[in-house]
Amino acid sequence: MIKRKKKARIMHAAVEHNGVLYIGGHAAHDLDQGMGGQTREICSKLDALLAECGSDKKHLLQARIYITDMSKKEEMNAAWLEWLDDEDLPARATIGVADLGDPRRLIEIATIASVKENA
């Protein structure tokens, strides 16, 4: 059975199938923040969405992180590691991109997570 969560105009924020959550790309709303601030905001949004879907950051399986400036990757990594316990790191790729729709948008994160077994 497929469950879709939080419908937006062009997508759902998350889609669950067979206990796996496929979470669409999320970006910060406050684009006046730097890379670290935008990363922290996205991680906070992911915390809320994962909880709503019966999961949490300990159940992340994969992350695809798109950033517009690879010279700021370490700033993103610092915020990412503040959020995650080093025992629960997902498989991850960081991909440099030219544009995320607004020149102030520095990062977008898409993830895959498992649902908690008793959720």
N, C-alpha and C positions, 0 to 999 in steps of 0.2 A: 504494500500500500504506500502511496506517495502522499506526504503531507506538506503543504506549502504554507509558509509563515510570512506575515507582514507584507502584503501586496503593495507594490508601488506601481506607478504608471507603466513601466517597462520591464519589471521583474519582481520576483519575491526576494526578500532579504535572505531567506533560507529555505531550502527544500530538503525534506527528510525522506530517505528510502532505506529500508532494511537496517535501521539503526545508525545510519550515517547521515550527518548533516552537511550539505553543500551550501556554503555561505558565500553570497555574492560579494563583490568588491565594495569595501566601505572606505569612505574618505572623511576627513575632518570637516566640520561646518565652519569653524573659526580659522579662516585662511590667513589671518594676520600672524599666526603662530609660526615658529620655525619648524624644522624637521622633527625635533624632539617633542615639541608641544603637539604637533599634528599626530605623531605616532601615539602619544599618550591618550589623546582624545579618541582615536580609533580603538585602541585597546579597551578603553572604558566602554565604548559602544559595543564592542564584541563581548565583553563581560555580561552586559545586560541582555544581548540577543541570545547568547549561549544559555544563560539562565532561563530565559523565556522558552527556549526549545528543549529544556531538560538536560543540559550539558554544562560544562565549564571549561576553563582554559586548560585544565589537566587532561582533558579528553581531545585536545587538538591533535590531529594526525598530520596535517600539511598546511603550509602557508605559502602563498605566492604574494610577494611584496613588490609593488611597482613604484620606483622612485625616479624623479626627474633630474636628480643631481647626485651622481655616484660619489662626489667628493663629500657628501653629507651622510654617507652610509654609516659611519661610526656613530654619529649622533643618533641615527635611527636605531642602531644596534643597542646603544646604551638604554634608550627608553624601552625597547623590546625586552631586554634582560631585566630591567626593573620590574616589568610586568609578570614575567614567567619564572617559575622555579627551574633551575638548571637541570633538574631530574625529569622535567615534563616537556622538554623542547620538542616541537614537531619537526618533521622533515620540512625543509624550507628552500625556496629559491628567491633571490632578490634580482629583479630585472630592471635595468635602466631603460627608461622610456623618454621620448622627447616631449610629450604633452599629455596632461591628464584633464584637459578641458578648461582650465583656468591657470594662468601662469603662476598664481600664488599657491595652487594645489601641488604639494610636493610628494605626496605618498597616497597610495591606495592599497588596501590589504584584502585578499580573498583567502578564505580558509576552508578546510574540511575537518570535521570533528565527529567523534562517535557520541551517541546519546548515552547518558548514564544508564546502567543496566536496570535500575529500579525507578527510572523516571516515568 
